[in-house]
């Protein structure tokens, strides 16, 4: 694999990891009853 492909793959993997972490955090808040599923701000300033 070329260095460009490795860098692109790393960036994609990092993005997926961040999205999964944010989703887990939000699901845990909803499951704990601390926030409603529709109660998150659209711009994400409350997370």
C-alpha positions as CSV (number, residue, x, y, z in Angstrom):
1,X,0.0,0.0,0.0
2,X,1.2,3.5,-0.8
3,X,1.7,6.1,1.9
4,X,-1.3,8.0,0.6
5,X,-3.6,5.0,0.9
6,X,-2.4,4.3,4.4
7,X,-3.0,8.0,5.4
8,X,-6.5,7.9,3.8
9,X,-7.3,4.6,5.5
10,X,-6.1,6.0,8.8
11,X,-8.2,9.1,8.5
12,X,-11.3,7.1,7.6
13,X,-10.7,4.8,10.6
14,X,-10.2,7.7,12.9
15,X,-13.4,9.3,11.7
16,X,-15.3,6.1,12.2
17,X,-13.9,5.7,15.8
18,X,-15.0,9.2,16.7
19,X,-18.5,8.7,15.3
20,X,-18.9,5.4,17.2
21,X,-17.6,7.0,20.4
22,X,-20.1,9.9,20.1
23,X,-22.9,7.5,19.3
24,X,-22.1,5.4,22.3
25,X,-22.0,8.5,24.5
26,X,-25.4,9.7,23.3
27,X,-27.0,6.3,23.6
28,X,-25.7,5.9,27.2
29,X,-27.2,9.3,28.1
30,X,-30.5,8.3,26.6
31,X,-30.4,4.8,28.2
32,X,-29.6,6.3,31.6
33,X,-32.6,8.6,31.3
34,X,-30.5,11.8,31.6
35,X,-31.6,13.0,28.2
36,X,-34.4,12.3,25.8
37,X,-33.5,11.0,22.3
38,X,-34.7,14.2,20.7
39,X,-33.3,16.4,23.4
40,X,-29.8,16.9,21.8
41,X,-28.9,20.3,20.3
42,X,-28.6,20.2,16.5
43,X,-25.2,21.9,16.6
44,X,-23.9,19.6,19.3
45,X,-23.0,22.3,21.8
46,X,-24.5,20.3,24.7
47,X,-22.3,17.3,24.3
